[in-house]
Amino acid sequence: MLIVLTEFDFSLLRFQKEDFLKENIINQICYPPLRIDILTLEDL
């Protein structure tokens, strides 16, 4: 995930591996209507 964010030029947000390992977290990038939500849910 960190590689993908870097490739899309989101490296300045300084996400870390731990940000995506915690369960039930929603990481939001930007603002609607262009917002990207990255979910770390166990299942839907």
C-alpha distance matrix in Angstrom:
0.0 3.8 5.4 5.2 6.2 8.6 9.9 10.8 12.5 10.9 11.0 14.3 12.9 12.1 9.4 9.5 8.2 11.1 10.2 8.0 10.7 13.6 15.0 16.3 14.5 13.9 11.9 13.7 13.4 16.8 19.9 21.4 22.0 18.9 16.7 13.3 12.8 9.7 11.6 11.5 14.8 16.3 18.1 19.7
3.8 0.0 3.8 5.4 5.1 6.2 8.6 10.0 10.6 9.0 8.0 11.3 10.5 9.2 7.2 7.3 7.1 10.5 9.9 9.1 11.9 14.6 16.8 18.3 15.9 15.3 12.6 14.3 13.4 16.5 20.0 22.1 23.0 19.7 17.5 14.5 14.5 11.8 14.1 13.9 17.5 19.2 21.3 22.9
5.4 3.8 0.0 3.8 5.5 5.1 6.2 8.7 9.8 9.7 8.8 12.6 12.8 11.7 10.5 10.8 10.5 14.1 13.7 12.6 15.1 18.1 20.1 21.5 19.3 18.5 15.8 16.9 15.5 18.2 21.7 23.7 24.1 20.6 19.0 16.0 16.6 14.2 16.7 16.8 20.2 21.7 23.5 25.0
5.2 5.4 3.8 0.0 3.8 5.4 5.0 6.3 8.7 8.6 9.3 12.9 12.7 12.8 11.4 12.5 12.3 15.5 14.3 12.8 15.8 18.4 19.8 20.6 18.4 17.0 14.4 15.0 13.3 15.9 19.2 20.7 20.9 17.4 16.1 13.1 14.0 12.0 14.9 15.7 19.0 20.8 22.0 23.0
6.2 5.1 5.5 3.8 0.0 3.8 5.5 5.2 6.3 5.1 6.2 9.5 9.0 9.6 8.6 10.7 11.6 14.4 12.6 12.0 15.4 17.5 19.2 19.7 16.9 15.2 12.1 12.3 10.3 12.8 16.3 18.3 18.9 15.3 13.8 11.2 12.4 10.8 14.1 15.3 18.8 21.1 22.5 23.3
8.6 6.2 5.1 5.4 3.8 0.0 3.8 5.4 5.0 5.3 4.7 8.4 9.5 9.5 9.7 11.4 12.7 15.9 14.7 14.6 17.7 20.1 22.1 22.9 20.1 18.6 15.2 15.4 13.0 15.0 18.7 21.0 21.5 17.9 16.7 14.5 16.0 14.6 17.8 18.6 22.2 24.4 26.0 26.9
9.9 8.6 6.2 5.0 5.5 3.8 0.0 3.8 5.4 7.5 8.1 11.5 12.7 13.2 13.2 14.9 15.7 19.0 17.7 17.0 20.1 22.6 24.3 24.9 22.3 20.5 17.4 17.2 14.6 16.2 19.7 21.5 21.5 17.7 17.2 15.0 17.0 15.8 19.1 20.3 23.6 25.7 26.9 27.6
10.8 10.0 8.7 6.3 5.2 5.4 3.8 0.0 3.8 5.7 8.1 10.7 11.5 13.1 13.1 15.6 16.7 19.6 17.6 17.0 20.5 22.5 23.8 23.9 21.1 18.7 15.6 14.7 11.7 12.9 16.2 17.9 17.8 14.0 13.8 12.0 14.5 14.1 17.7 19.5 22.7 25.2 26.1 26.4
12.5 10.6 9.8 8.7 6.3 5.0 5.4 3.8 0.0 3.8 5.6 7.5 9.2 10.9 12.0 14.8 16.7 19.4 17.5 17.7 21.2 23.0 24.8 24.9 21.8 19.5 16.0 14.9 11.7 12.5 16.0 18.4 18.7 15.0 14.7 13.5 15.9 15.6 19.3 21.0 24.4 27.0 28.3 28.6
10.9 9.0 9.7 8.6 5.1 5.3 7.5 5.7 3.8 0.0 3.8 5.4 5.8 7.9 8.7 11.9 14.1 16.4 14.1 14.7 18.3 19.8 21.6 21.6 18.3 16.1 12.5 11.7 8.6 10.1 13.8 16.6 17.4 13.8 12.6 11.3 13.2 12.9 16.5 18.1 21.6 24.4 25.8 26.2
11.0 8.0 8.8 9.3 6.2 4.7 8.1 8.1 5.6 3.8 0.0 3.8 5.3 5.6 7.3 9.9 12.5 15.0 13.5 14.5 17.8 19.5 21.9 22.4 19.2 17.7 14.0 13.9 11.4 13.2 17.0 20.0 21.0 17.5 16.1 14.5 15.9 14.9 18.1 19.0 22.7 25.2 27.1 27.9
14.3 11.3 12.6 12.9 9.5 8.4 11.5 10.7 7.5 5.4 3.8 0.0 3.8 5.3 8.3 11.3 14.5 16.4 14.5 16.4 19.6 20.7 23.2 23.4 19.9 18.2 14.5 13.9 11.3 12.4 16.0 19.4 20.8 17.6 16.1 15.4 16.8 16.4 19.6 20.6 24.3 27.1 29.0 29.6
12.9 10.5 12.8 12.7 9.0 9.5 12.7 11.5 9.2 5.8 5.3 3.8 0.0 3.8 5.7 9.3 12.6 13.8 11.5 13.5 16.8 17.4 19.8 19.9 16.2 14.6 10.9 10.6 8.6 10.4 13.9 17.3 19.0 16.1 14.0 13.1 13.9 13.4 16.4 17.4 21.0 23.9 25.9 26.5
12.1 9.2 11.7 12.8 9.6 9.5 13.2 13.1 10.9 7.9 5.6 5.3 3.8 0.0 3.8 6.3 9.9 11.3 9.9 12.3 15.0 16.1 19.0 19.7 16.3 15.5 12.0 12.9 11.6 13.9 17.4 20.7 22.4 19.5 17.1 15.6 15.8 14.5 17.0 17.2 20.9 23.5 25.9 26.9
9.4 7.2 10.5 11.4 8.6 9.7 13.2 13.1 12.0 8.7 7.3 8.3 5.7 3.8 0.0 3.8 6.9 8.2 6.4 8.5 11.4 12.5 15.4 16.3 13.1 12.6 9.4 11.1 10.7 13.8 17.2 20.0 21.7 18.9 16.1 14.0 13.5 11.6 13.7 13.6 17.3 19.7 22.2 23.4
9.5 7.3 10.8 12.5 10.7 11.4 14.9 15.6 14.8 11.9 9.9 11.3 9.3 6.3 3.8 0.0 3.8 5.4 5.4 7.5 9.4 11.1 14.4 16.2 13.5 14.0 11.5 14.0 14.1 17.4 20.7 23.4 25.0 22.3 19.3 16.9 15.9 13.3 14.6 13.6 17.2 19.0 21.9 23.7
8.2 7.1 10.5 12.3 11.6 12.7 15.7 16.7 16.7 14.1 12.5 14.5 12.6 9.9 6.9 3.8 0.0 3.8 5.4 5.7 6.7 9.4 12.6 15.0 13.1 14.2 12.3 15.4 15.9 19.6 22.6 24.9 26.4 23.7 20.7 17.7 16.3 13.1 13.8 12.0 15.4 16.6 19.7 21.9
11.1 10.5 14.1 15.5 14.4 15.9 19.0 19.6 19.4 16.4 15.0 16.4 13.8 11.3 8.2 5.4 3.8 0.0 3.8 5.3 5.0 6.5 10.2 12.7 11.0 12.9 11.8 15.2 16.6 20.2 22.9 25.2 26.9 24.6 21.3 18.6 16.5 13.4 13.3 11.0 14.1 15.2 18.6 20.9
10.2 9.9 13.7 14.3 12.6 14.7 17.7 17.6 17.5 14.1 13.5 14.5 11.5 9.9 6.4 5.4 5.4 3.8 0.0 3.8 5.7 6.2 9.3 10.8 8.2 9.5 8.0 11.4 13.0 16.6 19.2 21.4 23.2 21.0 17.6 15.1 12.9 10.2 10.4 8.9 12.3 14.3 17.3 19.0
8.0 9.1 12.6 12.8 12.0 14.6 17.0 17.0 17.7 14.7 14.5 16.4 13.5 12.3 8.5 7.5 5.7 5.3 3.8 0.0 3.8 5.7 7.8 9.6 7.9 9.1 8.4 11.9 13.5 17.3 19.8 21.5 22.9 20.7 17.4 14.3 11.9 8.5 8.3 6.3 9.8 11.5 14.4 16.3
10.7 11.9 15.1 15.8 15.4 17.7 20.1 20.5 21.2 18.3 17.8 19.6 16.8 15.0 11.4 9.4 6.7 5.0 5.7 3.8 0.0 3.8 6.3 9.4 9.0 11.4 11.5 15.2 17.2 21.0 23.3 24.8 26.3 24.3 20.9 17.8 15.1 11.7 10.4 7.2 9.8 10.4 13.9 16.5
13.6 14.6 18.1 18.4 17.5 20.1 22.6 22.5 23.0 19.8 19.5 20.7 17.4 16.1 12.5 11.1 9.4 6.5 6.2 5.7 3.8 0.0 3.8 6.7 6.5 9.7 10.7 14.5 17.1 20.7 22.6 24.0 25.8 24.2 20.6 17.9 14.8 11.9 10.0 6.8 8.7 9.7 13.3 15.5
15.0 16.8 20.1 19.8 19.2 22.1 24.3 23.8 24.8 21.6 21.9 23.2 19.8 19.0 15.4 14.4 12.6 10.2 9.3 7.8 6.3 3.8 0.0 3.8 5.6 9.1 11.2 14.8 17.8 21.3 22.7 23.6 25.2 24.0 20.4 17.8 14.2 11.5 8.6 5.3 5.6 6.5 9.9 12.0
16.3 18.3 21.5 20.6 19.7 22.9 24.9 23.9 24.9 21.6 22.4 23.4 19.9 19.7 16.3 16.2 15.0 12.7 10.8 9.6 9.4 6.7 3.8 0.0 3.8 6.8 9.9 13.0 16.4 19.6 20.4 20.9 22.6 21.9 18.3 16.0 12.3 10.4 7.1 5.3 4.6 7.0 9.2 10.2
14.5 15.9 19.3 18.4 16.9 20.1 22.3 21.1 21.8 18.3 19.2 19.9 16.2 16.3 13.1 13.5 13.1 11.0 8.2 7.9 9.0 6.5 5.6 3.8 0.0 3.8 6.4 9.6 13.0 16.2 17.3 18.4 20.2 19.3 15.5 13.4 9.9 8.2 6.0 5.3 6.8 9.9 12.1 12.7
13.9 15.3 18.5 17.0 15.2 18.6 20.5 18.7 19.5 16.1 17.7 18.2 14.6 15.5 12.6 14.0 14.2 12.9 9.5 9.1 11.4 9.7 9.1 6.8 3.8 0.0 3.8 6.2 9.8 12.8 13.7 14.6 16.4 15.5 11.8 9.8 6.3 5.7 4.7 6.4 8.3 11.9 13.2 13.0
11.9 12.6 15.8 14.4 12.1 15.2 17.4 15.6 16.0 12.5 14.0 14.5 10.9 12.0 9.4 11.5 12.3 11.8 8.0 8.4 11.5 10.7 11.2 9.9 6.4 3.8 0.0 3.8 6.7 10.2 11.9 13.6 15.5 13.9 10.2 8.2 5.7 5.0 6.5 8.2 11.1 14.6 16.1 16.1
13.7 14.3 16.9 15.0 12.3 15.4 17.2 14.7 14.9 11.7 13.9 13.9 10.6 12.9 11.1 14.0 15.4 15.2 11.4 11.9 15.2 14.5 14.8 13.0 9.6 6.2 3.8 0.0 3.8 6.6 8.1 10.0 12.0 10.5 6.7 5.7 4.6 6.3 8.7 11.4 13.9 17.5 18.5 17.8
13.4 13.4 15.5 13.3 10.3 13.0 14.6 11.7 11.7 8.6 11.4 11.3 8.6 11.6 10.7 14.1 15.9 16.6 13.0 13.5 17.2 17.1 17.8 16.4 13.0 9.8 6.7 3.8 0.0 3.8 6.8 9.4 11.0 8.6 5.6 5.1 6.5 8.2 11.4 14.1 16.9 20.4 21.3 20.7
16.8 16.5 18.2 15.9 12.8 15.0 16.2 12.9 12.5 10.1 13.2 12.4 10.4 13.9 13.8 17.4 19.6 20.2 16.6 17.3 21.0 20.7 21.3 19.6 16.2 12.8 10.2 6.6 3.8 0.0 3.8 7.0 8.7 6.5 4.7 6.7 9.0 11.5 14.7 17.7 20.2 23.8 24.4 23.4
19.9 20.0 21.7 19.2 16.3 18.7 19.7 16.2 16.0 13.8 17.0 16.0 13.9 17.4 17.2 20.7 22.6 22.9 19.2 19.8 23.3 22.6 22.7 20.4 17.3 13.7 11.9 8.1 6.8 3.8 0.0 3.8 6.2 5.7 4.6 8.0 10.0 13.2 15.9 19.1 21.1 24.8 25.0 23.4
21.4 22.1 23.7 20.7 18.3 21.0 21.5 17.9 18.4 16.6 20.0 19.4 17.3 20.7 20.0 23.4 24.9 25.2 21.4 21.5 24.8 24.0 23.6 20.9 18.4 14.6 13.6 10.0 9.4 7.0 3.8 0.0 2.9 4.7 4.7 8.3 10.2 13.9 16.2 19.7 21.1 24.8 24.4 22.4
22.0 23.0 24.1 20.9 18.9 21.5 21.5 17.8 18.7 17.4 21.0 20.8 19.0 22.4 21.7 25.0 26.4 26.9 23.2 22.9 26.3 25.8 25.2 22.6 20.2 16.4 15.5 12.0 11.0 8.7 6.2 2.9 0.0 3.8 5.7 8.9 11.3 15.0 17.3 21.0 22.2 25.8 25.0 22.9
18.9 19.7 20.6 17.4 15.3 17.9 17.7 14.0 15.0 13.8 17.5 17.6 16.1 19.5 18.9 22.3 23.7 24.6 21.0 20.7 24.3 24.2 24.0 21.9 19.3 15.5 13.9 10.5 8.6 6.5 5.7 4.7 3.8 0.0 3.8 6.6 9.9 13.1 16.0 19.6 21.4 24.9 24.5 22.8
16.7 17.5 19.0 16.1 13.8 16.7 17.2 13.8 14.7 12.6 16.1 16.1 14.0 17.1 16.1 19.3 20.7 21.3 17.6 17.4 20.9 20.6 20.4 18.3 15.5 11.8 10.2 6.7 5.6 4.7 4.6 4.7 5.7 3.8 0.0 3.8 6.5 9.9 12.7 16.2 18.1 21.7 21.6 20.1
13.3 14.5 16.0 13.1 11.2 14.5 15.0 12.0 13.5 11.3 14.5 15.4 13.1 15.6 14.0 16.9 17.7 18.6 15.1 14.3 17.8 17.9 17.8 16.0 13.4 9.8 8.2 5.7 5.1 6.7 8.0 8.3 8.9 6.6 3.8 0.0 3.8 6.5 9.7 13.1 15.3 18.7 18.8 17.7
12.8 14.5 16.6 14.0 12.4 16.0 17.0 14.5 15.9 13.2 15.9 16.8 13.9 15.8 13.5 15.9 16.3 16.5 12.9 11.9 15.1 14.8 14.2 12.3 9.9 6.3 5.7 4.6 6.5 9.0 10.0 10.2 11.3 9.9 6.5 3.8 0.0 3.8 6.2 9.8 11.7 15.2 15.4 14.5
9.7 11.8 14.2 12.0 10.8 14.6 15.8 14.1 15.6 12.9 14.9 16.4 13.4 14.5 11.6 13.3 13.1 13.4 10.2 8.5 11.7 11.9 11.5 10.4 8.2 5.7 5.0 6.3 8.2 11.5 13.2 13.9 15.0 13.1 9.9 6.5 3.8 0.0 3.8 6.7 9.4 12.6 13.5 13.4
11.6 14.1 16.7 14.9 14.1 17.8 19.1 17.7 19.3 16.5 18.1 19.6 16.4 17.0 13.7 14.6 13.8 13.3 10.4 8.3 10.4 10.0 8.6 7.1 6.0 4.7 6.5 8.7 11.4 14.7 15.9 16.2 17.3 16.0 12.7 9.7 6.2 3.8 0.0 3.8 5.7 9.1 10.0 10.1
11.5 13.9 16.8 15.7 15.3 18.6 20.3 19.5 21.0 18.1 19.0 20.6 17.4 17.2 13.6 13.6 12.0 11.0 8.9 6.3 7.2 6.8 5.3 5.3 5.3 6.4 8.2 11.4 14.1 17.7 19.1 19.7 21.0 19.6 16.2 13.1 9.8 6.7 3.8 0.0 3.8 6.6 8.7 10.2
14.8 17.5 20.2 19.0 18.8 22.2 23.6 22.7 24.4 21.6 22.7 24.3 21.0 20.9 17.3 17.2 15.4 14.1 12.3 9.8 9.8 8.7 5.6 4.6 6.8 8.3 11.1 13.9 16.9 20.2 21.1 21.1 22.2 21.4 18.1 15.3 11.7 9.4 5.7 3.8 0.0 3.8 5.4 6.9
16.3 19.2 21.7 20.8 21.1 24.4 25.7 25.2 27.0 24.4 25.2 27.1 23.9 23.5 19.7 19.0 16.6 15.2 14.3 11.5 10.4 9.7 6.5 7.0 9.9 11.9 14.6 17.5 20.4 23.8 24.8 24.8 25.8 24.9 21.7 18.7 15.2 12.6 9.1 6.6 3.8 0.0 3.8 7.1
18.1 21.3 23.5 22.0 22.5 26.0 26.9 26.1 28.3 25.8 27.1 29.0 25.9 25.9 22.2 21.9 19.7 18.6 17.3 14.4 13.9 13.3 9.9 9.2 12.1 13.2 16.1 18.5 21.3 24.4 25.0 24.4 25.0 24.5 21.6 18.8 15.4 13.5 10.0 8.7 5.4 3.8 0.0 3.8
19.7 22.9 25.0 23.0 23.3 26.9 27.6 26.4 28.6 26.2 27.9 29.6 26.5 26.9 23.4 23.7 21.9 20.9 19.0 16.3 16.5 15.5 12.0 10.2 12.7 13.0 16.1 17.8 20.7 23.4 23.4 22.4 22.9 22.8 20.1 17.7 14.5 13.4 10.1 10.2 6.9 7.1 3.8 0.0
